[in-house]
Amino acid sequence: MRQPSLIARRVAAASVGLVVAAGAAACGPKDNDAKGAGGDSTPHKGGTLTVLNSQPQSDFDPARLYTSGGGNVPSLVFRTLTTRNRENGAAGAKVVPDLATDTGRPSKDATVWTYTLKPGLKYEDGTPITSADIKYGIERSFAPELSGGAPYLRDWLTGAAKYQGPYKDKKGLAAIETPDARTIVFHLNKPEGEFPYLATQTQFAPVPKAKDKGTKYEEHPVSSGPYRVVRNDNDGEHVLLKRNAHWSGDDERKAYPDTIDVRSGLDSSVINQRLSSSQGADAAAVTTDTNLGPAELARVSGDKKLADRVGTGHFGYTNYIAFNPKVKPFNNPKVREAISYAVDRSSVINAAGGSALAEPATTFLPDQKSFGYTPYDPFPAGKSGNPAKAKELLKEAGYAKGLTVTLTHSNSKDFETSPEIATALQDALKKAGITVKLQGLEDNDYRDKIHNVKTEPGFFLAHWGADWPSGGPFLAPIFDGRQIVRDGSNFNNGLLNDKSVNDEIDAINKLTDLNAAAARWGALDKKIGAQALTVPLFHPVYKRLYGSDVKNIVISDWTGVLDISQVAVK
């Protein structure tokens, strides 16, 4: 995703989003069903599903949401042209049709994509959904007052770079054509073989122009999915969803419960305690944004009944050390390689909560087939690092007596870029003769500093999560030299501008065969990894409790968390 700050927001605010923060192969219970209190694991329609979350869903406008695969709660209300496959594990990393009859029909060079809507689609008020509604929904996402969604459309659509949305420019986007009520055609300024993935974003949800209320639309967005919004209190703190009687059903959402009651603003420890106790309505409750912490996980693991109610999942997400090669001594590749060898991933994983909550990483791409994961370790140092090899490289770099560097990190207790991780690295690098001074910053100051080319430090902690399960949105924002931003938020921290890398990104983007593209992304990851511009550390793992009456647990590699569109409570 374009902005790690938004990753943090999505990780925390997955109440509506999908959830984002872990990384490799997800799985639910073996029989794909959580046993209910009555012993019947067969899912039935009816009842109320309660969602207990820490962060409120402050944006419930499809234009403003930044999710992966359409989000978790949002995809109950907003259908899109395509969506994620709602299956366990790797099968769930596939893109499938939603409102459209297929995942899109590309032109030969993948610069034109055509979609046909399924017949008989209706909104919650019974009026038909048309291609013009999807075009309008996309156009309104360009309005400055509705910003916050994924930025790709502005970059990809022909002539869209300066478009200000339909409130200011009523002519609309010529790049989107609607020749009839069921056909929509997109014209791109460059080949994009992964357009079907982008079409899962909520910006592709239909919005009837007559019902658009601008910034107030989120109070009662018009539903195209199985549920409609009947309450949205305190800017998303309490969202109540009821069945949409005009939803005709679809191939992905089961929509078993009659009601979805989303309660936010709760302390994480309270959420886990309520899910653990499963008393009253909490027996039919889940969370979409609260993990078990190390201490809580230890307690749960010792109780078989509780352990059986923990969903484990992974999302495409990598925590890593970032270098700025413009800052000495990190301009010397030998210094970066020395640090790569000195890192003790075992101690880092312990600092992240232990092996149950984090998995070691030596590749920038997450360990998932859909990303094109290709195993490699350009600086093999074992689980605990190789300080002797690091010292050799430091000597070659002219630092035979060692050196002193500053590591910038966040003070947030997120077990990712926080003091615990920084201290573990400090201890490991000391063994290699590298003295590490720690610079901890408050989260906003930390993000501002590391994403500004003028202030970016030479050595800092970072993380990145995928907008969809592919190498494209993972590698391009971090390593494509054309995406270096000199007067705004920059995420190409290594300031890499290698023509061969840029050209390969363009070549892969032309591919509509996503398996072939994945292989190329993996090879490119390996090529870039040899330059030691980052040191991959670990991929987080999600461990989340659910209530004792919750059934039909599905956790895909796309989201890494329980998919509430599949959950039953009866």
C-alpha positions, 0 to 999 in steps of 0.5 A: 500500500502506498502509505505505511501510515495508512497501513497502521490505520488499516491494521488498527482500523480493520473494523471496517477495513479488512485488516492488515498486518501479517504475512504468509499462509492462513488457515482456519480450523481443520473442519472450517467450522467453529463448534457452537455451544450446542455441538452443531457446527452446521451454519444456519441463517439468523441471529446477531453477530457482534463485532468488538473493535478498538478503532471506530470506523470513522470513514464509511464512504466507499470513496474514502476507504483504503482497504485490501479486497474491499475490506471486511465490514465494508464488503458487507455493504459495498459490492465492487466489480471484483472481489477476493475469493472467500476461501481459506489459505492460498485459495483466498488470494485469488481475485474473482467476479463480484458485480461483474460477470468476470474479472475483466476483459483486457485489450491486447496490451492491457491498457483497456479493460471492459466489464459487464455487470450481472443482470438484475442487480439492485440497491437496497431501495430496489432500484437497478445498479447501472454501469453509470453508477460505478463510473460516478462512484469512481469519479467522486473518489477524486473529490478532495473532500472525499480523499483517503482511498487508494491512489492508483486510479489517479495514476492509471486512468488516462487524463485523470491526474488533475481531475477534481471530481464531479462536484467541480468538474461535471464532465466526468472522466473520459477515461471511463465509458459506459456504452450501456447500462451493464457495460463499463470500459476503462482506458489506462495510460499504461499497461496494467495486468493487475487491474482486476485486483484494483477493481476490488477496492471500494472506489469501484462500488456503485453510488447512485448520483441522486442519493449522493450527499457528499461528505454526509453520504457515509451516514447512510451509504446506499447498499449494494451488498447483503446488509444496509446501514441502519445506524452510524453513531459517533463517527463509526463508533457504533455501526448497525447493519441489517439485511438488505432485502433486495440483495439477490445473493452472490457467489462470495458472501454467505451473509448468515446473520440477520444483524451485524452490530459493530461496537468500537472504541474498546480497550484491546484487553477488554475485547479479548476478555469479553471474547474469552468469557463469551457471556451473553451476546459476546458468545456470538462476537468476533473482532476485526482489529484486535490481536492476542498479545504475548501474555494473552496468547500464553494464557489462551494456549494453556486452555484447550477450549480457548485455544480452539477458538483462536483463528490464525492468519497471515497477511502480505506484510513485512517488517524491515530495516531501511537504509538511506544510502545518501547518509554516511556510512550507509552509502557504503554497501559493505556497511549495509551488508555487515548489518545484514549479517549482524542481525539476530532474527531470533531476538527480534522475533522474541521482541515481537512477541515470540514465534507464534506472533512473528515469522523470520523473513529474509526476502522482502516479499512475503512468503506467499505464492501469490506474491511470487515468493522466491526463497533467497538469503543474500546474507545468510547469517543463520537464526542468530546472526553472524557477527564474525562475518559482519566484522570482516565486512566492516574491516573491508569498509574501513571500520576495523575498530567498529562504528557508531550509528543511530537507529530511528524507531517509533515509540508506539508499542506496536511490536513492529517499529517499537523500542522492543525491536530497536533494543534487540537490534542494538544488542545484536549489532553490539556483538559485531562492533557496531554501537547503536544509539536509539532515537525514539520518536512519537508516531506522527513525528516518526512517520513525518521524519522517515517519509520526507526525503529531506529528513529521512535518517540513514538507518530506521525501522519500517514496514509495508503491507500489500493492497492486494496479494501480488508483488506489484504493490509491494515492490513498486512503491518501495523500489521504483525510482519514478515513485520517489517523491521529493516534495511529499510523502516518499516511500522509496526509502533507499532512493533506488532509481535503477533503470533495469528495475524500473523497466522490469516493473513496467514489463511485469505490469503488462502481463495479464497472466498473474502466475507468470507475473508472480514469478517475475516479481519473485526474481526481481525481489531477489535482484533488489535484495542483493543490494542490501537496501533493506534488511527483512526482519519478520512477518507478523502473524494474526492470532484472534479470539472469536466467541463460542457460538461463532461458526464457519471460520474462513481466513484467507491469505488475502486478509489474514483474518476471519472473514465476517461475510462467511460467519454464522452464529446459529 
